Amino acid sequence: MNLWMDLLFGNPIGLMSMIVIFGAIVIMVVLGIMFVKKSSEDR
């Protein structure tokens, strides 16, 4: 776990990659929620 913390916060590249990964997950969740709402409205 300590190695992961050093990788993530020790250098800006690791931090940027984590921001990109979390951003992609958030976008996928938001799109999924919108899709579910849209499909439930059609019924």
PyMOL Python script that loads the backbone (N, CA, C, O; Angstrom):
from pymol import cmd

cmd.read_pdbstr("""\
ATOM      1  N   MET A   1       0.838  -1.204   0.000  1.00  0.00           N
ATOM      2  CA  MET A   1       0.000   0.000   0.000  1.00  0.00           C
ATOM      3  C   MET A   1       0.874   1.257   0.000  1.00  0.00           C
ATOM      4  O   MET A   1       0.556   2.245  -0.662  1.00  0.00           O
ATOM      5  N   ASN A   2       1.966   1.208   0.741  1.00  0.00           N
ATOM      6  CA  ASN A   2       2.868   2.366   0.793  1.00  0.00           C
ATOM      7  C   ASN A   2       3.485   2.632  -0.574  1.00  0.00           C
ATOM      8  O   ASN A   2       3.679   3.784  -0.963  1.00  0.00           O
ATOM      9  N   LEU A   3       3.794   1.557  -1.301  1.00  0.00           N
ATOM     10  CA  LEU A   3       4.361   1.710  -2.637  1.00  0.00           C
ATOM     11  C   LEU A   3       3.359   2.387  -3.562  1.00  0.00           C
ATOM     12  O   LEU A   3       3.732   3.234  -4.375  1.00  0.00           O
ATOM     13  N   TRP A   4       2.070   2.012  -3.439  1.00  0.00           N
ATOM     14  CA  TRP A   4       1.032   2.629  -4.273  1.00  0.00           C
ATOM     15  C   TRP A   4       0.913   4.121  -3.966  1.00  0.00           C
ATOM     16  O   TRP A   4       0.805   4.937  -4.881  1.00  0.00           O
ATOM     17  N   MET A   5       0.930   4.476  -2.685  1.00  0.00           N
ATOM     18  CA  MET A   5       0.832   5.888  -2.312  1.00  0.00           C
ATOM     19  C   MET A   5       2.018   6.664  -2.865  1.00  0.00           C
ATOM     20  O   MET A   5       1.864   7.796  -3.326  1.00  0.00           O
ATOM     21  N   ASP A   6       3.204   6.056  -2.820  1.00  0.00           N
ATOM     22  CA  ASP A   6       4.401   6.723  -3.344  1.00  0.00           C
ATOM     23  C   ASP A   6       4.288   6.880  -4.856  1.00  0.00           C
ATOM     24  O   ASP A   6       4.687   7.908  -5.402  1.00  0.00           O
ATOM     25  N   LEU A   7       3.741   5.860  -5.545  1.00  0.00           N
ATOM     26  CA  LEU A   7       3.585   5.939  -6.999  1.00  0.00           C
ATOM     27  C   LEU A   7       2.568   7.006  -7.383  1.00  0.00           C
ATOM     28  O   LEU A   7       2.772   7.762  -8.333  1.00  0.00           O
ATOM     29  N   LEU A   8       1.462   7.058  -6.627  1.00  0.00           N
ATOM     30  CA  LEU A   8       0.373   7.957  -7.001  1.00  0.00           C
ATOM     31  C   LEU A   8       0.711   9.411  -6.705  1.00  0.00           C
ATOM     32  O   LEU A   8       0.520  10.283  -7.553  1.00  0.00           O
ATOM     33  N   PHE A   9       1.217   9.672  -5.493  1.00  0.00           N
ATOM     34  CA  PHE A   9       1.401  11.057  -5.058  1.00  0.00           C
ATOM     35  C   PHE A   9       2.854  11.499  -5.091  1.00  0.00           C
ATOM     36  O   PHE A   9       3.155  12.663  -4.826  1.00  0.00           O
ATOM     37  N   GLY A  10       3.766  10.575  -5.417  1.00  0.00           N
ATOM     38  CA  GLY A  10       5.180  10.929  -5.441  1.00  0.00           C
ATOM     39  C   GLY A  10       5.549  11.690  -6.705  1.00  0.00           C
ATOM     40  O   GLY A  10       6.452  12.527  -6.698  1.00  0.00           O
ATOM     41  N   ASN A  11       4.832  11.387  -7.806  1.00  0.00           N
ATOM     42  CA  ASN A  11       5.156  12.062  -9.070  1.00  0.00           C
ATOM     43  C   ASN A  11       3.868  12.547  -9.720  1.00  0.00           C
ATOM     44  O   ASN A  11       2.810  11.949  -9.524  1.00  0.00           O
ATOM     45  N   PRO A  12       3.950  13.619 -10.488  1.00  0.00           N
ATOM     46  CA  PRO A  12       2.736  14.194 -11.098  1.00  0.00           C
ATOM     47  C   PRO A  12       2.113  13.284 -12.151  1.00  0.00           C
ATOM     48  O   PRO A  12       0.911  13.375 -12.400  1.00  0.00           O
ATOM     49  N   ILE A  13       2.905  12.406 -12.777  1.00  0.00           N
ATOM     50  CA  ILE A  13       2.372  11.539 -13.835  1.00  0.00           C
ATOM     51  C   ILE A  13       1.396  10.524 -13.239  1.00  0.00           C
ATOM     52  O   ILE A  13       0.337  10.271 -13.813  1.00  0.00           O
ATOM     53  N   GLY A  14       1.746   9.946 -12.097  1.00  0.00           N
ATOM     54  CA  GLY A  14       0.848   9.005 -11.437  1.00  0.00           C
ATOM     55  C   GLY A  14      -0.433   9.688 -11.008  1.00  0.00           C
ATOM     56  O   GLY A  14      -1.517   9.120 -11.137  1.00  0.00           O
ATOM     57  N   LEU A  15      -0.314  10.909 -10.498  1.00  0.00           N
ATOM     58  CA  LEU A  15      -1.506  11.662 -10.067  1.00  0.00           C
ATOM     59  C   LEU A  15      -2.388  11.971 -11.267  1.00  0.00           C
ATOM     60  O   LEU A  15      -3.609  11.844 -11.178  1.00  0.00           O
ATOM     61  N   MET A  16      -1.800  12.370 -12.380  1.00  0.00           N
ATOM     62  CA  MET A  16      -2.583  12.673 -13.585  1.00  0.00           C
ATOM     63  C   MET A  16      -3.299  11.433 -14.090  1.00  0.00           C
ATOM     64  O   MET A  16      -4.462  11.505 -14.489  1.00  0.00           O
ATOM     65  N   SER A  17      -2.606  10.284 -14.076  1.00  0.00           N
ATOM     66  CA  SER A  17      -3.240   9.063 -14.564  1.00  0.00           C
ATOM     67  C   SER A  17      -4.404   8.665 -13.661  1.00  0.00           C
ATOM     68  O   SER A  17      -5.422   8.176 -14.153  1.00  0.00           O
ATOM     69  N   MET A  18      -4.274   8.865 -12.350  1.00  0.00           N
ATOM     70  CA  MET A  18      -5.373   8.552 -11.439  1.00  0.00           C
ATOM     71  C   MET A  18      -6.547   9.489 -11.696  1.00  0.00           C
ATOM     72  O   MET A  18      -7.697   9.051 -11.670  1.00  0.00           O
ATOM     73  N   ILE A  19      -6.278  10.779 -11.945  1.00  0.00           N
ATOM     74  CA  ILE A  19      -7.357  11.737 -12.241  1.00  0.00           C
ATOM     75  C   ILE A  19      -8.078  11.323 -13.522  1.00  0.00           C
ATOM     76  O   ILE A  19      -9.305  11.382 -13.597  1.00  0.00           O
ATOM     77  N   VAL A  20      -7.308  10.901 -14.533  1.00  0.00           N
ATOM     78  CA  VAL A  20      -7.918  10.482 -15.799  1.00  0.00           C
ATOM     79  C   VAL A  20      -8.788   9.239 -15.584  1.00  0.00           C
ATOM     80  O   VAL A  20      -9.897   9.158 -16.112  1.00  0.00           O
ATOM     81  N   ILE A  21      -8.280   8.264 -14.803  1.00  0.00           N
ATOM     82  CA  ILE A  21      -9.038   7.035 -14.565  1.00  0.00           C
ATOM     83  C   ILE A  21     -10.323   7.345 -13.800  1.00  0.00           C
ATOM     84  O   ILE A  21     -11.395   6.868 -14.174  1.00  0.00           O
ATOM     85  N   PHE A  22     -10.224   8.133 -12.739  1.00  0.00           N
ATOM     86  CA  PHE A  22     -11.422   8.481 -11.962  1.00  0.00           C
ATOM     87  C   PHE A  22     -12.400   9.291 -12.813  1.00  0.00           C
ATOM     88  O   PHE A  22     -13.612   9.097 -12.716  1.00  0.00           O
ATOM     89  N   GLY A  23     -11.887  10.186 -13.637  1.00  0.00           N
ATOM     90  CA  GLY A  23     -12.752  10.967 -14.519  1.00  0.00           C
ATOM     91  C   GLY A  23     -13.510  10.067 -15.485  1.00  0.00           C
ATOM     92  O   GLY A  23     -14.703  10.265 -15.717  1.00  0.00           O
ATOM     93  N   ALA A  24     -12.814   9.069 -16.053  1.00  0.00           N
ATOM     94  CA  ALA A  24     -13.466   8.151 -16.988  1.00  0.00           C
ATOM     95  C   ALA A  24     -14.552   7.350 -16.276  1.00  0.00           C
ATOM     96  O   ALA A  24     -15.626   7.131 -16.838  1.00  0.00           O
ATOM     97  N   ILE A  25     -14.283   6.907 -15.034  1.00  0.00           N
ATOM     98  CA  ILE A  25     -15.283   6.143 -14.274  1.00  0.00           C
ATOM     99  C   ILE A  25     -16.497   7.019 -13.995  1.00  0.00           C
ATOM    100  O   ILE A  25     -17.631   6.564 -14.141  1.00  0.00           O
ATOM    101  N   VAL A  26     -16.274   8.271 -13.596  1.00  0.00           N
ATOM    102  CA  VAL A  26     -17.391   9.177 -13.299  1.00  0.00           C
ATOM    103  C   VAL A  26     -18.229   9.415 -14.555  1.00  0.00           C
ATOM    104  O   VAL A  26     -19.458   9.404 -14.489  1.00  0.00           O
ATOM    105  N   ILE A  27     -17.572   9.631 -15.698  1.00  0.00           N
ATOM    106  CA  ILE A  27     -18.308   9.862 -16.948  1.00  0.00           C
ATOM    107  C   ILE A  27     -19.140   8.633 -17.303  1.00  0.00           C
ATOM    108  O   ILE A  27     -20.290   8.767 -17.719  1.00  0.00           O
ATOM    109  N   MET A  28     -18.567   7.428 -17.142  1.00  0.00           N
ATOM    110  CA  MET A  28     -19.307   6.210 -17.464  1.00  0.00           C
ATOM    111  C   MET A  28     -20.512   6.050 -16.549  1.00  0.00           C
ATOM    112  O   MET A  28     -21.579   5.634 -17.000  1.00  0.00           O
ATOM    113  N   VAL A  29     -20.355   6.375 -15.264  1.00  0.00           N
ATOM    114  CA  VAL A  29     -21.480   6.265 -14.322  1.00  0.00           C
ATOM    115  C   VAL A  29     -22.583   7.247 -14.705  1.00  0.00           C
ATOM    116  O   VAL A  29     -23.758   6.882 -14.726  1.00  0.00           O
ATOM    117  N   VAL A  30     -22.211   8.490 -15.009  1.00  0.00           N
ATOM    118  CA  VAL A  30     -23.207   9.504 -15.370  1.00  0.00           C
ATOM    119  C   VAL A  30     -23.947   9.094 -16.644  1.00  0.00           C
ATOM    120  O   VAL A  30     -25.169   9.217 -16.717  1.00  0.00           O
ATOM    121  N   LEU A  31     -23.208   8.606 -17.653  1.00  0.00           N
ATOM    122  CA  LEU A  31     -23.854   8.173 -18.894  1.00  0.00           C
ATOM    123  C   LEU A  31     -24.775   6.981 -18.626  1.00  0.00           C
ATOM    124  O   LEU A  31     -25.858   6.898 -19.205  1.00  0.00           O
ATOM    125  N   GLY A  32     -24.358   6.063 -17.761  1.00  0.00           N
ATOM    126  CA  GLY A  32     -25.196   4.915 -17.433  1.00  0.00           C
ATOM    127  C   GLY A  32     -26.483   5.344 -16.745  1.00  0.00           C
ATOM    128  O   GLY A  32     -27.552   4.817 -17.051  1.00  0.00           O
ATOM    129  N   ILE A  33     -26.392   6.301 -15.811  1.00  0.00           N
ATOM    130  CA  ILE A  33     -27.591   6.786 -15.116  1.00  0.00           C
ATOM    131  C   ILE A  33     -28.528   7.471 -16.108  1.00  0.00           C
ATOM    132  O   ILE A  33     -29.739   7.258 -16.069  1.00  0.00           O
ATOM    133  N   MET A  34     -27.968   8.293 -16.998  1.00  0.00           N
ATOM    134  CA  MET A  34     -28.800   8.963 -18.001  1.00  0.00           C
ATOM    135  C   MET A  34     -29.485   7.943 -18.900  1.00  0.00           C
ATOM    136  O   MET A  34     -30.656   8.106 -19.244  1.00  0.00           O
ATOM    137  N   PHE A  35     -28.764   6.893 -19.282  1.00  0.00           N
ATOM    138  CA  PHE A  35     -29.327   5.866 -20.162  1.00  0.00           C
ATOM    139  C   PHE A  35     -30.474   5.137 -19.460  1.00  0.00           C
ATOM    140  O   PHE A  35     -31.517   4.886 -20.064  1.00  0.00           O
ATOM    141  N   VAL A  36     -30.276   4.799 -18.182  1.00  0.00           N
ATOM    142  CA  VAL A  36     -31.331   4.096 -17.422  1.00  0.00           C
ATOM    143  C   VAL A  36     -32.557   4.988 -17.290  1.00  0.00           C
ATOM    144  O   VAL A  36     -33.681   4.519 -17.469  1.00  0.00           O
ATOM    145  N   LYS A  37     -32.359   6.267 -16.978  1.00  0.00           N
ATOM    146  CA  LYS A  37     -33.495   7.180 -16.852  1.00  0.00           C
ATOM    147  C   LYS A  37     -34.237   7.314 -18.176  1.00  0.00           C
ATOM    148  O   LYS A  37     -35.468   7.308 -18.205  1.00  0.00           O
ATOM    149  N   LYS A  38     -33.487   7.435 -19.274  1.00  0.00           N
ATOM    150  CA  LYS A  38     -34.115   7.587 -20.583  1.00  0.00           C
ATOM    151  C   LYS A  38     -34.902   6.324 -20.966  1.00  0.00           C
ATOM    152  O   LYS A  38     -36.000   6.417 -21.515  1.00  0.00           O
ATOM    153  N   SER A  39     -34.350   5.177 -20.681  1.00  0.00           N
ATOM    154  CA  SER A  39     -35.019   3.929 -21.050  1.00  0.00           C
ATOM    155  C   SER A  39     -36.247   3.688 -20.151  1.00  0.00           C
ATOM    156  O   SER A  39     -37.225   3.086 -20.592  1.00  0.00           O
ATOM    157  N   SER A  40     -36.197   4.148 -18.915  1.00  0.00           N
ATOM    158  CA  SER A  40     -37.372   3.953 -18.038  1.00  0.00           C
ATOM    159  C   SER A  40     -38.484   4.943 -18.381  1.00  0.00           C
ATOM    160  O   SER A  40     -39.654   4.667 -18.116  1.00  0.00           O
ATOM    161  N   GLU A  41     -38.135   6.093 -18.966  1.00  0.00           N
ATOM    162  CA  GLU A  41     -39.161   7.046 -19.364  1.00  0.00           C
ATOM    163  C   GLU A  41     -39.946   6.540 -20.580  1.00  0.00           C
ATOM    164  O   GLU A  41     -41.133   6.836 -20.724  1.00  0.00           O
ATOM    165  N   ASP A  42     -39.281   5.778 -21.451  1.00  0.00           N
ATOM    166  CA  ASP A  42     -39.935   5.314 -22.679  1.00  0.00           C
ATOM    167  C   ASP A  42     -41.077   4.323 -22.374  1.00  0.00           C
ATOM    168  O   ASP A  42     -42.034   4.235 -23.143  1.00  0.00           O
ATOM    169  N   ARG A  43     -40.986   3.608 -21.302  1.00  0.00           N
ATOM    170  CA  ARG A  43     -41.998   2.578 -20.992  1.00  0.00           C
ATOM    171  C   ARG A  43     -43.331   3.192 -20.634  1.00  0.00           C
ATOM    172  O   ARG A  43     -44.286   2.470 -20.347  1.00  0.00           O
TER     173      ARG A  43
END
""", "prot")
cmd.dss("prot")
cmd.show_as("cartoon", "prot")
cmd.util.cbc("prot")
cmd.orient("prot")
